[in-house]
Amino acid sequence: MLRQLNGILSGIIGMHWAKFLAFNALGAVLWVCTWAGLGYLAGQHIVAIYATIERYKWYAFAAAALIAAALITRRIRARRRDAPSKTT
C-alpha cells in the first residue's frame, strides 16, 4: 500500500525530486526482484504452495485478528490509565 502512496508522502514532507527518483527506482527494482525471485523459486511447486495457503489462511486471519484485538485493547487501556480522571 505504501508503494502507491510514496509520491504523495514524499511531496508532503518536501523531499527533493532527485532523491525521490533514486529511492523510488530502488524500491521498484527491489519490489520486482522480490516477486520475480519468489516466483522463480516456487517454480513447479506453485500448486502445492497455493494448496497450503488455502489450507491455513483462516488460521492466519484468526491469529492476525487476535493480535490486532490484543494491541487495540492494550492501547485503549493505556490511554484510560494515563488520562486524567474527571471529577466534578
Backbone as ProteinMPNN parsed JSONL, in Angstrom:
{"seq_chain_A": "MLRQLNGILSGIIGMHWAKFLAFNALGAVLWVCTWAGLGYLAGQHIVAIYATIERYKWYAFAAAALIAAALITRRIRARRRDAPSKTT", "coords_chain_A": {"N_chain_A": [[0.822, -1.189, 0.0], [1.925, 1.262, 0.771], [3.613, 1.605, -1.33], [2.117, 2.731, -3.354], [1.475, 5.135, -2.235], [3.802, 6.527, -1.885], [4.669, 8.703, -3.474], [2.89, 10.771, -2.813], [3.366, 10.997, -0.052], [6.102, 11.699, -0.026], [5.955, 14.145, -1.274], [4.483, 15.586, 0.604], [6.259, 15.722, 2.757], [8.222, 17.191, 1.589], [10.373, 16.188, 0.045], [13.271, 16.271, -1.997], [13.146, 16.159, -5.555], [15.05, 14.638, -6.974], [16.166, 12.95, -5.07], [13.859, 11.552, -4.371], [13.366, 10.28, -6.834], [15.578, 8.547, -7.021], [15.238, 6.866, -4.737], [12.691, 5.865, -5.284], [13.129, 4.46, -7.677], [14.94, 2.538, -6.744], [13.284, 1.21, -4.901], [11.369, 0.176, -6.686], [12.917, -1.608, -8.194], [13.713, -3.426, -6.183], [11.183, -4.392, -5.423], [10.212, -5.658, -7.775], [12.269, -7.541, -8.196], [12.038, -9.082, -5.866], [9.434, -10.281, -6.1], [9.679, -11.566, -8.575], [11.809, -13.259, -8.023], [10.7, -14.855, -5.96], [8.665, -16.089, -7.423], [10.217, -17.519, -9.255], [11.615, -19.234, -7.516], [9.493, -20.676, -6.485], [8.55, -22.08, -8.684], [7.717, -25.159, -10.119], [6.335, -25.949, -7.931], [4.223, -24.394, -7.289], [1.492, -25.019, -7.249], [1.24, -26.713, -5.024], [2.042, -24.914, -3.082], [-0.001, -22.966, -3.203], [-2.131, -24.612, -2.4], [-1.402, -25.177, 0.236], [-1.48, -22.589, 1.316], [-4.223, -22.045, 0.999], [-5.218, -23.947, 2.784], [-4.344, -23.066, 5.316], [-5.038, -20.383, 5.568], [-7.256, -19.306, 7.001], [-6.589, -19.777, 9.638], [-4.38, -18.107, 9.851], [-5.63, -15.612, 9.407], [-7.298, -15.555, 11.673], [-5.384, -15.549, 13.722], [-4.126, -13.105, 13.17], [-6.279, -11.371, 13.618], [-6.715, -11.786, 16.364], [-4.282, -10.837, 17.403], [-4.417, -8.154, 16.565], [-6.71, -7.342, 18.006], [-5.763, -7.662, 20.622], [-3.681, -5.747, 20.66], [-5.125, -3.379, 20.208], [-6.804, -3.365, 22.464], [-4.872, -3.16, 24.464], [-3.825, -0.619, 23.896], [-6.087, 1.017, 24.312], [-6.553, 0.577, 27.048], [-4.173, 1.647, 28.084], [-4.444, 4.347, 27.383], [-6.707, 5.036, 28.876], [-5.73, 4.652, 31.423], [-3.711, 6.573, 31.545], [-5.093, 8.908, 31.149], [-6.295, 11.919, 32.598], [-8.275, 11.798, 35.512], [-11.71, 12.618, 35.633], [-13.265, 14.533, 37.816], [-16.115, 15.874, 39.313]], "CA_chain_A": [[0.0, 0.0, 0.0], [2.796, 2.437, 0.793], [4.23, 1.758, -2.646], [1.279, 3.634, -4.129], [1.382, 6.439, -1.559], [5.114, 7.128, -1.649], [4.763, 10.005, -4.125], [2.141, 11.743, -2.006], [4.073, 11.205, 1.215], [7.345, 12.429, -0.251], [5.575, 15.53, -1.549], [4.056, 16.211, 1.855], [7.428, 16.03, 3.592], [9.093, 18.095, 0.849], [11.579, 15.511, -0.43], [13.778, 16.74, -3.278], [12.71, 15.247, -6.607], [16.122, 13.711, -7.357], [16.24, 11.937, -4.011], [12.67, 10.721, -4.546], [13.559, 9.453, -8.022], [16.532, 7.486, -6.697], [14.621, 5.921, -3.81], [11.569, 5.231, -5.96], [13.698, 3.477, -8.601], [15.469, 1.441, -5.924], [12.135, 0.471, -4.388], [10.765, -0.566, -7.785], [13.799, -2.731, -8.512], [13.604, -4.411, -5.105], [9.843, -4.962, -5.491], [10.15, -6.577, -8.91], [13.2, -8.652, -7.953], [11.482, -9.937, -4.823], [8.333, -11.089, -6.607], [10.182, -12.443, -9.636], [12.605, -14.292, -7.352], [9.79, -15.788, -5.298], [8.028, -16.881, -8.472], [11.213, -18.448, -9.786], [11.887, -20.256, -6.502], [8.304, -21.527, -6.347], [8.622, -22.955, -9.845], [6.685, -26.169, -10.335], [5.67, -26.237, -6.661], [3.251, -23.341, -7.031], [0.186, -25.622, -6.935], [1.326, -27.16, -3.632], [2.105, -23.711, -2.235], [-1.368, -22.426, -3.143], [-2.955, -25.519, -1.598], [-1.03, -24.949, 1.64], [-2.023, -21.277, 1.7], [-5.669, -22.217, 1.151], [-5.493, -24.759, 3.966], [-4.018, -22.379, 6.559], [-5.314, -18.946, 5.538], [-8.195, -18.884, 8.047], [-5.828, -19.746, 10.891], [-3.569, -16.882, 9.814], [-6.545, -14.489, 9.617], [-7.728, -15.577, 13.08], [-4.246, -15.119, 14.537], [-3.958, -11.668, 12.944], [-7.383, -10.686, 14.295], [-6.448, -11.832, 17.801], [-3.169, -9.921, 17.695], [-4.939, -6.789, 16.421], [-7.594, -7.076, 19.139], [-4.933, -7.507, 21.817], [-2.987, -4.458, 20.58], [-6.118, -2.313, 20.381], [-7.193, -3.387, 23.877], [-3.732, -2.639, 25.231], [-3.735, 0.831, 23.681], [-7.231, 1.651, 24.977], [-6.301, 0.544, 28.497], [-3.094, 2.586, 28.396], [-4.992, 5.705, 27.294], [-7.6, 5.247, 30.021], [-4.889, 4.73, 32.621], [-2.945, 7.809, 31.517], [-5.986, 10.07, 31.072], [-6.621, 12.477, 33.924], [-9.627, 11.439, 35.941], [-12.623, 13.774, 35.661], [-14.101, 14.576, 38.999], [-16.893, 17.126, 39.343]], "C_chain_A": [[0.868, 1.256, 0.0], [3.474, 2.669, -0.548], [3.429, 2.737, -3.495], [1.234, 5.041, -3.52], [2.721, 7.155, -1.446], [5.278, 8.487, -2.321], [4.065, 11.094, -3.327], [2.892, 12.052, -0.713], [5.362, 11.985, 1.031], [7.058, 13.893, -0.592], [5.178, 16.27, -0.288], [5.258, 16.601, 2.709], [8.453, 16.902, 2.877], [10.396, 17.464, 0.386], [11.975, 16.064, -1.794], [13.475, 15.7, -4.349], [13.783, 14.235, -6.992], [16.275, 12.591, -6.327], [15.046, 10.993, -4.115], [12.839, 9.776, -5.724], [14.485, 8.276, -7.726], [15.896, 6.432, -5.793], [13.447, 5.183, -4.453], [12.071, 4.168, -6.94], [14.253, 2.281, -7.841], [14.328, 0.583, -5.383], [11.474, -0.363, -5.468], [11.606, -1.781, -8.144], [13.69, -3.819, -7.449], [12.253, -5.121, -5.144], [9.758, -6.012, -6.599], [11.057, -7.781, -8.682], [12.663, -9.616, -6.896], [10.402, -10.852, -5.382], [8.771, -12.025, -7.722], [11.004, -13.582, -9.025], [11.738, -15.317, -6.646], [9.063, -16.668, -6.311], [8.975, -17.911, -9.057], [11.474, -19.589, -8.799], [10.699, -21.202, -6.321], [8.235, -22.542, -7.483], [7.441, -23.891, -9.987], [5.896, -26.484, -9.063], [4.549, -25.251, -6.348], [1.881, -23.905, -6.661], [0.162, -26.093, -5.483], [1.364, -25.974, -2.68], [0.725, -23.091, -2.103], [-2.279, -23.299, -2.291], [-2.666, -25.332, -0.11], [-1.573, -23.622, 2.14], [-3.527, -21.372, 1.91], [-6.017, -22.953, 2.436], [-5.33, -23.947, 5.252], [-4.419, -20.909, 6.61], [-6.259, -18.499, 6.655], [-7.542, -18.877, 9.418], [-4.983, -18.479, 10.97], [-4.445, -15.652, 10.036], [-6.999, -14.412, 11.075], [-6.603, -15.095, 13.991], [-4.023, -13.612, 14.385], [-5.051, -10.873, 13.645], [-7.176, -10.668, 15.805], [-5.333, -10.875, 18.201], [-3.638, -8.477, 17.604], [-5.84, -6.425, 17.594], [-6.798, -6.861, 20.418], [-4.212, -6.164, 21.81], [-3.943, -3.287, 20.78], [-6.552, -2.224, 21.841], [-6.094, -2.798, 24.744], [-3.633, -1.124, 25.106], [-4.874, 1.562, 24.389], [-7.015, 1.684, 26.486], [-5.219, 1.527, 28.897], [-3.6, 4.025, 28.35], [-5.905, 6.01, 28.476], [-6.799, 5.416, 31.305], [-4.169, 6.08, 32.695], [-3.814, 9.064, 31.462], [-6.264, 10.588, 32.474], [-8.067, 12.167, 34.279], [-10.467, 12.712, 36.057], [-13.504, 13.675, 36.882], [-14.826, 15.907, 39.01], [-17.391, 17.425, 40.705]], "O_chain_A": [[0.563, 2.215, -0.709], [3.865, 3.792, -0.869], [4.006, 3.494, -4.275], [0.982, 6.018, -4.224], [2.771, 8.284, -0.958], [5.969, 9.35, -1.78], [4.582, 12.202, -3.184], [3.037, 13.212, -0.328], [5.684, 12.847, 1.848], [7.837, 14.778, -0.237], [5.498, 17.447, -0.126], [5.278, 17.674, 3.311], [9.445, 17.312, 3.48], [11.424, 18.14, 0.338], [11.118, 16.297, -2.647], [13.539, 14.499, -4.087], [13.462, 13.089, -7.306], [16.488, 11.431, -6.682], [15.194, 9.78, -3.967], [12.494, 8.598, -5.629], [14.211, 7.146, -8.13], [16.007, 5.236, -6.061], [13.24, 3.999, -4.187], [11.491, 3.085, -7.021], [14.057, 1.137, -8.251], [14.41, -0.645, -5.41], [11.057, -1.491, -5.207], [11.068, -2.864, -8.373], [13.585, -5.001, -7.777], [12.187, -6.33, -4.921], [9.284, -7.125, -6.372], [10.659, -8.916, -8.944], [12.818, -10.83, -7.024], [10.443, -12.063, -5.168], [8.289, -13.154, -7.81], [10.904, -14.729, -9.459], [12.006, -16.516, -6.72], [8.872, -17.861, -6.075], [8.581, -19.046, -9.325], [11.544, -20.755, -9.186], [10.88, -22.386, -6.036], [7.905, -23.709, -7.273], [6.291, -23.454, -9.976], [4.901, -27.206, -9.114], [3.988, -25.277, -5.252], [1.18, -23.318, -5.837], [-0.832, -25.892, -4.786], [0.783, -26.024, -1.595], [0.318, -22.725, -1.0], [-3.109, -22.784, -1.541], [-3.586, -25.329, 0.708], [-2.072, -23.536, 3.262], [-4.052, -20.84, 2.888], [-6.999, -22.621, 3.1], [-6.108, -24.126, 6.189], [-4.16, -20.246, 7.614], [-6.078, -17.413, 7.206], [-7.897, -18.064, 10.271], [-4.882, -17.856, 12.026], [-4.056, -14.743, 10.769], [-7.076, -13.323, 11.645], [-6.838, -14.325, 14.923], [-3.76, -12.922, 15.37], [-4.78, -9.813, 14.207], [-7.431, -9.655, 16.455], [-5.429, -10.185, 19.217], [-3.301, -7.66, 18.462], [-5.747, -5.318, 18.123], [-7.122, -5.977, 21.211], [-4.135, -5.505, 22.846], [-3.603, -2.313, 21.451], [-6.656, -1.129, 22.393], [-6.368, -2.021, 25.659], [-3.386, -0.428, 26.091], [-4.654, 2.609, 24.999], [-7.265, 2.703, 27.129], [-5.326, 2.176, 29.937], [-3.221, 4.838, 29.193], [-5.878, 7.117, 29.015], [-7.149, 6.224, 32.166], [-4.033, 6.66, 33.773], [-3.323, 10.166, 31.705], [-6.446, 9.815, 33.414], [-8.963, 12.265, 33.44], [-9.989, 13.747, 36.522], [-14.388, 12.821, 36.958], [-14.226, 16.949, 38.747], [-18.062, 18.437, 40.909]]}, "name": "protein", "num_of_chains": 1, "seq": "MLRQLNGILSGIIGMHWAKFLAFNALGAVLWVCTWAGLGYLAGQHIVAIYATIERYKWYAFAAAALIAAALITRRIRARRRDAPSKTT"}
